[in-house]
Amino acid sequence: MATTRPETGGMDALAESFGKIRGNIQRVIQGKPEAVRLTLIALLAEGHLLIEDVPGVGKTMLAKALARSIDCSVRRIQFTPDLLPSDVTGVSVFNQERGDFEFKPGAIFANIVLGDEINRASPKTQAALLESMEERQVTVDGTTYQLGVPFMVVATQNPIEHEGTYPLPEAQRDRFMLELEIGYPTREAEIEILEGHGRVSKLSDIAPVADAPTVAQMIESCRNVHVADSLKRYIVDLVRATRDHADLALGASPRAALALLRAARAGAATHARDYVVPDDIKELVVPVLAHRMIPAPEAQMTGRSAVDVLADIVEFVPIPIRGRGQA
């Protein structure tokens, strides 16, 4: 007699750890549960996060709260026009005592790297992140250094201040798995922020609820989440629809399809499932794909954004009838 597969799919431990980390971060980032959830999905899917929002809504605080909650190393890079690529990756310095060059690691060598106002640095410095974000390694003077696990870049930028900034090239935006906006808090949450933060910063009050090995195990578990062939075809159909849409000058790349697949696996695991369902994909379409696309000039003139186009695409592309366990 065949055994019945448990509805939880064997991801109870991961979902429990996820809940603890999310709850810990939400003690600092109040009233924004979806932003916290998407941040953790990016972490578990081995992706990077771009936060584009107005000043003062907690972009930097979110990254700091994440690092403190998982007891991992964190480095903050304040991107400025005079920041050099070697400040990010590191540099080889001649050691007179040894008579040889010694490598001094840059700020990229951490589990969580916060790139604050990334669009204020020159394109050359921005490009110093590309190898580390894509291949999780850094090459300096012909020597390659591997980065640790977990490794995640959380970059922030201000969408309303453009003087003295260098817009991220599309190739670099494509390397961010997710983009999100935190947005302003609700009235009740803002009152609570004033009451709680007027005396002492809540960031100093939270303690780690997980460590780097635990997060590494969670990441490994997410890789084993099952995705049916029909759902893989669904992801490809969504991505290809962006390339053919008349309102888009630039659609999503194959890298975007891979990012959506990995994010959906992590999203399913956070729901204590070891298999992906269509809703796991649909809820991540906008944060994974929107920042990779460029609306056509005609669409921009009528006020249509990439988010609007994606809403049409999700409505148009057929959803697989069977979402679990099929080949």
FITORLUM-618682 format. One record per residue (C-alpha): x, y, z. Coordinates in Angstrom, 2 decimals. Example, Ala and Ser with C-alpha at 12.3 -4.5 7.8 and 13.67 -1.06 7.14 Angstrom:
% residues 2
{x 12.30, y -4.50, z 7.80}
{x 13.67, y -1.06, z 7.14}
END
This chain:
% residues 327
{x 0.00, y 0.00, z 0.00}
{x 1.44, y 3.37, z -1.00}
{x 2.17, y 5.82, z 1.76}
{x 0.46, y 9.19, z 1.75}
{x 2.81, y 12.11, z 1.25}
{x 2.50, y 14.60, z 4.15}
{x 0.95, y 17.91, z 3.24}
{x 3.80, y 19.82, z 4.89}
{x 6.26, y 18.22, z 2.48}
{x 8.97, y 17.76, z 5.11}
{x 9.97, y 21.44, z 5.32}
{x 8.67, y 22.05, z 8.84}
{x 12.11, y 22.78, z 10.30}
{x 12.94, y 25.28, z 7.57}
{x 9.57, y 27.01, z 7.90}
{x 10.03, y 27.21, z 11.67}
{x 13.48, y 28.79, z 11.33}
{x 12.13, y 31.15, z 8.68}
{x 9.34, y 32.22, z 11.02}
{x 11.78, y 32.96, z 13.83}
{x 14.05, y 35.07, z 11.61}
{x 11.11, y 36.94, z 10.07}
{x 9.59, y 37.64, z 13.47}
{x 12.91, y 38.92, z 14.76}
{x 13.35, y 41.32, z 11.84}
{x 9.77, y 42.55, z 12.18}
{x 10.54, y 43.73, z 15.68}
{x 12.62, y 46.41, z 13.95}
{x 10.88, y 46.76, z 10.56}
{x 7.31, y 47.23, z 11.69}
{x 4.25, y 46.97, z 9.49}
{x 6.11, y 45.60, z 6.45}
{x 5.78, y 41.79, z 6.60}
{x 5.88, y 41.31, z 2.82}
{x 9.13, y 43.28, z 2.44}
{x 10.72, y 41.16, z 5.17}
{x 9.45, y 37.96, z 3.58}
{x 10.81, y 38.86, z 0.14}
{x 14.18, y 39.73, z 1.67}
{x 14.42, y 36.30, z 3.27}
{x 13.29, y 34.58, z 0.06}
{x 16.17, y 36.30, z -1.76}
{x 18.56, y 35.08, z 0.94}
{x 17.35, y 31.46, z 0.79}
{x 17.34, y 31.48, z -3.02}
{x 20.97, y 32.69, z -3.08}
{x 19.93, y 35.92, z -4.74}
{x 20.60, y 39.60, z -4.22}
{x 18.20, y 42.36, z -3.32}
{x 17.75, y 45.86, z -4.72}
{x 15.69, y 48.23, z -2.57}
{x 14.60, y 51.35, z -4.40}
{x 12.70, y 53.75, z -2.18}
{x 12.64, y 57.23, z -0.74}
{x 14.94, y 58.14, z 2.17}
{x 14.02, y 57.30, z 5.73}
{x 11.77, y 54.26, z 5.29}
{x 14.19, y 51.71, z 6.75}
{x 16.20, y 50.38, z 3.80}
{x 19.49, y 50.27, z 5.70}
{x 17.78, y 49.14, z 8.89}
{x 16.29, y 46.14, z 7.09}
{x 19.73, y 44.88, z 6.00}
{x 21.20, y 45.44, z 9.47}
{x 18.30, y 43.65, z 11.16}
{x 18.71, y 40.70, z 8.79}
{x 22.43, y 40.39, z 9.53}
{x 21.88, y 40.68, z 13.28}
{x 19.09, y 38.08, z 13.22}
{x 21.21, y 35.38, z 11.58}
{x 24.47, y 36.15, z 13.39}
{x 26.43, y 36.62, z 10.18}
{x 29.15, y 39.04, z 9.23}
{x 27.91, y 42.28, z 7.69}
{x 29.81, y 45.05, z 5.92}
{x 28.37, y 48.36, z 4.84}
{x 29.68, y 50.15, z 1.75}
{x 28.67, y 53.77, z 1.40}
{x 28.83, y 54.30, z -2.34}
{x 30.20, y 57.72, z -3.28}
{x 31.69, y 59.13, z -6.51}
{x 35.24, y 58.73, z -5.16}
{x 34.82, y 55.09, z -4.08}
{x 37.36, y 52.84, z -5.85}
{x 36.82, y 49.27, z -7.08}
{x 39.64, y 48.13, z -4.76}
{x 37.65, y 49.49, z -1.80}
{x 35.01, y 46.91, z -2.68}
{x 37.06, y 43.88, z -3.75}
{x 40.33, y 44.39, z -1.87}
{x 43.88, y 45.12, z -2.86}
{x 47.32, y 43.47, z -2.79}
{x 49.75, y 45.40, z -0.56}
{x 53.49, y 44.84, z -0.44}
{x 54.58, y 43.47, z 2.95}
{x 58.13, y 44.65, z 3.60}
{x 58.73, y 42.12, z 6.37}
{x 57.79, y 39.17, z 4.19}
{x 59.06, y 40.69, z 0.98}
{x 55.89, y 39.68, z -0.80}
{x 52.46, y 41.01, z -1.66}
{x 49.69, y 40.41, z 0.85}
{x 45.98, y 40.52, z -0.01}
{x 43.83, y 42.85, z 2.06}
{x 40.17, y 41.82, z 1.63}
{x 37.67, y 44.52, z 0.72}
{x 34.19, y 45.12, z 2.07}
{x 32.68, y 42.48, z -0.22}
{x 34.06, y 39.72, z 2.03}
{x 31.07, y 39.32, z 4.35}
{x 27.88, y 37.27, z 4.50}
{x 25.61, y 40.30, z 4.14}
{x 26.96, y 43.24, z 2.15}
{x 24.95, y 46.46, z 2.30}
{x 25.61, y 48.71, z -0.68}
{x 24.09, y 52.01, z 0.41}
{x 23.07, y 54.37, z -2.41}
{x 24.73, y 52.17, z -5.01}
{x 23.91, y 54.56, z -7.86}
{x 26.19, y 57.27, z -6.39}
{x 29.36, y 55.37, z -7.33}
{x 30.94, y 55.44, z -10.77}
{x 30.11, y 52.66, z -13.25}
{x 33.62, y 51.26, z -12.81}
{x 33.06, y 50.83, z -9.07}
{x 29.56, y 49.46, z -9.59}
{x 31.06, y 46.87, z -11.94}
{x 33.35, y 45.65, z -9.16}
{x 30.29, y 43.88, z -7.72}
{x 29.46, y 41.91, z -10.86}
{x 31.80, y 38.94, z -10.42}
{x 31.00, y 38.51, z -6.75}
{x 27.24, y 38.69, z -7.33}
{x 27.22, y 36.25, z -10.23}
{x 29.99, y 33.78, z -9.37}
{x 30.38, y 34.34, z -5.60}
{x 34.08, y 34.92, z -5.95}
{x 36.53, y 37.80, z -6.29}
{x 39.56, y 37.89, z -8.58}
{x 42.37, y 40.30, z -7.72}
{x 45.73, y 40.30, z -9.51}
{x 44.99, y 36.96, z -11.12}
{x 44.12, y 35.20, z -7.85}
{x 40.55, y 34.08, z -7.17}
{x 39.08, y 34.19, z -3.67}
{x 35.84, y 32.38, z -2.83}
{x 33.13, y 34.10, z -0.83}
{x 31.34, y 32.47, z 2.08}
{x 27.86, y 31.00, z 2.46}
{x 25.48, y 32.67, z 2.84}
{x 26.42, y 35.62, z 0.66}
{x 23.96, y 38.34, z -0.25}
{x 24.24, y 41.89, z -1.56}
{x 21.51, y 44.25, z -0.41}
{x 21.76, y 47.45, z -2.44}
{x 19.72, y 50.59, z -1.93}
{x 19.08, y 53.58, z -4.12}
{x 16.95, y 56.71, z -4.04}
{x 14.56, y 56.93, z -7.02}
{x 13.83, y 60.66, z -6.72}
{x 17.33, y 62.16, z -6.44}
{x 19.30, y 61.90, z -9.68}
{x 21.89, y 64.66, z -9.41}
{x 25.38, y 63.18, z -9.06}
{x 24.19, y 59.62, z -9.63}
{x 25.01, y 56.93, z -12.18}
{x 22.00, y 54.77, z -13.12}
{x 22.62, y 51.05, z -12.83}
{x 23.17, y 49.44, z -16.25}
{x 20.56, y 46.88, z -17.25}
{x 23.18, y 44.12, z -17.05}
{x 23.73, y 44.92, z -13.39}
{x 20.05, y 45.29, z -12.53}
{x 19.58, y 41.85, z -14.06}
{x 21.90, y 40.40, z -11.42}
{x 19.56, y 41.39, z -8.62}
{x 17.09, y 38.58, z -8.05}
{x 14.46, y 40.80, z -6.43}
{x 13.62, y 44.47, z -6.29}
{x 11.24, y 45.82, z -3.70}
{x 9.93, y 49.03, z -2.24}
{x 9.45, y 49.24, z 1.51}
{x 7.05, y 52.17, z 1.37}
{x 5.74, y 54.36, z 4.14}
{x 4.37, y 52.64, z 7.27}
{x 0.74, y 52.75, z 8.27}
{x -0.37, y 55.43, z 10.72}
{x -0.53, y 52.93, z 13.59}
{x 2.90, y 51.50, z 12.76}
{x 4.40, y 54.98, z 12.54}
{x 3.02, y 55.88, z 15.97}
{x 4.53, y 52.65, z 17.34}
{x 7.85, y 53.55, z 15.73}
{x 7.85, y 56.92, z 17.51}
{x 6.98, y 55.32, z 20.84}
{x 9.55, y 52.55, z 20.58}
{x 12.44, y 54.34, z 18.90}
{x 12.20, y 57.55, z 20.86}
{x 14.03, y 55.94, z 23.77}
{x 16.42, y 53.37, z 22.30}
{x 17.04, y 51.76, z 18.93}
{x 15.23, y 48.43, z 18.64}
{x 18.10, y 47.13, z 16.51}
{x 20.27, y 46.85, z 19.60}
{x 17.55, y 44.88, z 21.38}
{x 17.31, y 41.95, z 18.97}
{x 19.53, y 38.89, z 19.34}
{x 20.44, y 36.26, z 16.73}
{x 17.89, y 33.50, z 16.25}
{x 19.97, y 31.54, z 13.68}
{x 23.58, y 31.28, z 12.54}
{x 25.42, y 30.96, z 9.24}
{x 25.48, y 27.12, z 9.21}
{x 21.71, y 27.06, z 9.83}
{x 21.08, y 29.46, z 6.96}
{x 23.42, y 27.44, z 4.72}
{x 21.37, y 24.31, z 5.51}
{x 18.14, y 26.19, z 4.72}
{x 19.61, y 27.25, z 1.38}
{x 20.56, y 23.65, z 0.60}
{x 17.04, y 22.47, z 1.47}
{x 15.52, y 25.03, z -0.91}
{x 17.58, y 23.61, z -3.77}
{x 15.80, y 20.27, z -3.30}
{x 12.28, y 21.66, z -3.58}
{x 10.49, y 19.90, z -6.45}
{x 9.32, y 21.90, z -9.47}
{x 7.11, y 20.00, z -11.91}
{x 7.93, y 20.16, z -15.60}
{x 4.63, y 21.89, z -16.30}
{x 5.59, y 24.67, z -13.87}
{x 8.98, y 25.07, z -15.50}
{x 7.17, y 25.51, z -18.81}
{x 4.89, y 28.03, z -17.09}
{x 7.91, y 30.06, z -15.97}
{x 9.37, y 29.99, z -19.49}
{x 6.03, y 31.06, z -20.98}
{x 5.83, y 34.02, z -18.57}
{x 9.36, y 35.14, z -19.36}
{x 8.97, y 34.72, z -23.12}
{x 5.71, y 36.69, z -23.04}
{x 7.66, y 39.72, z -21.78}
{x 9.90, y 39.58, z -24.85}
{x 6.99, y 39.61, z -27.27}
{x 4.81, y 42.20, z -25.56}
{x 4.24, y 45.38, z -27.58}
{x 4.46, y 47.59, z -24.48}
{x 7.98, y 46.43, z -23.60}
{x 11.19, y 47.54, z -25.29}
{x 13.20, y 45.01, z -23.27}
{x 11.86, y 41.76, z -21.86}
{x 13.22, y 39.38, z -19.25}
{x 16.38, y 37.33, z -19.84}
{x 17.00, y 33.60, z -19.31}
{x 18.71, y 34.65, z -16.06}
{x 15.35, y 36.05, z -14.99}
{x 13.71, y 32.66, z -15.58}
{x 16.34, y 30.98, z -13.41}
{x 15.82, y 33.63, z -10.72}
{x 12.05, y 33.07, z -10.75}
{x 12.58, y 29.31, z -10.46}
{x 14.93, y 29.64, z -7.48}
{x 12.73, y 32.23, z -5.78}
{x 9.65, y 30.03, z -6.22}
{x 11.50, y 27.12, z -4.60}
{x 12.41, y 29.27, z -1.62}
{x 8.87, y 30.66, z -1.42}
{x 7.42, y 27.16, z -1.35}
{x 9.84, y 26.07, z 1.36}
{x 8.85, y 29.00, z 3.59}
{x 5.29, y 27.61, z 3.40}
{x 6.63, y 24.25, z 4.68}
{x 6.29, y 22.57, z 1.28}
{x 8.90, y 20.67, z -0.71}
{x 7.07, y 21.27, z -3.99}
{x 6.14, y 24.42, z -5.92}
{x 2.56, y 25.37, z -6.82}
{x 1.51, y 28.00, z -9.38}
{x 0.76, y 30.58, z -6.68}
{x 4.41, y 30.45, z -5.55}
{x 5.38, y 31.64, z -9.02}
{x 2.59, y 34.18, z -9.53}
{x 3.28, y 36.04, z -6.27}
{x 6.94, y 36.50, z -7.23}
{x 6.52, y 37.54, z -10.87}
{x 6.55, y 41.29, z -10.16}
{x 9.43, y 41.49, z -7.64}
{x 11.60, y 39.17, z -9.77}
{x 10.84, y 40.44, z -13.28}
{x 9.66, y 44.07, z -13.16}
{x 13.06, y 45.72, z -12.60}
{x 14.59, y 43.82, z -15.54}
{x 12.18, y 45.20, z -18.12}
{x 12.01, y 48.52, z -19.98}
{x 8.60, y 49.82, z -21.11}
{x 8.36, y 50.97, z -24.72}
{x 8.25, y 54.76, z -25.25}
{x 4.59, y 54.59, z -26.29}
{x 3.70, y 52.74, z -23.09}
{x 5.61, y 55.24, z -20.98}
{x 3.69, y 58.10, z -22.59}
{x 0.40, y 56.50, z -21.57}
{x 1.66, y 55.84, z -18.05}
{x 1.91, y 52.04, z -18.32}
{x 4.66, y 50.55, z -16.20}
{x 6.37, y 47.17, z -16.22}
{x 4.15, y 46.16, z -13.29}
{x 1.03, y 46.89, z -15.35}
{x 2.35, y 44.82, z -18.24}
{x 3.20, y 41.91, z -15.94}
{x -0.33, y 41.96, z -14.53}
{x -1.62, y 41.49, z -18.08}
{x 0.87, y 38.72, z -18.78}
{x -0.01, y 36.78, z -15.62}
{x -3.68, y 37.05, z -16.59}
{x -3.01, y 35.94, z -20.16}
{x -0.54, y 33.03, z -19.75}
{x -2.42, y 29.79, z -18.95}
{x -1.79, y 28.32, z -15.50}
{x -0.96, y 24.59, z -15.40}
{x -3.93, y 22.63, z -14.10}
{x -1.77, y 20.20, z -12.20}
{x 0.66, y 21.93, z -9.85}
{x 2.13, y 19.16, z -7.76}
{x 4.25, y 16.12, z -8.28}
{x 3.67, y 15.69, z -11.99}
{x 6.47, y 15.15, z -14.47}
END
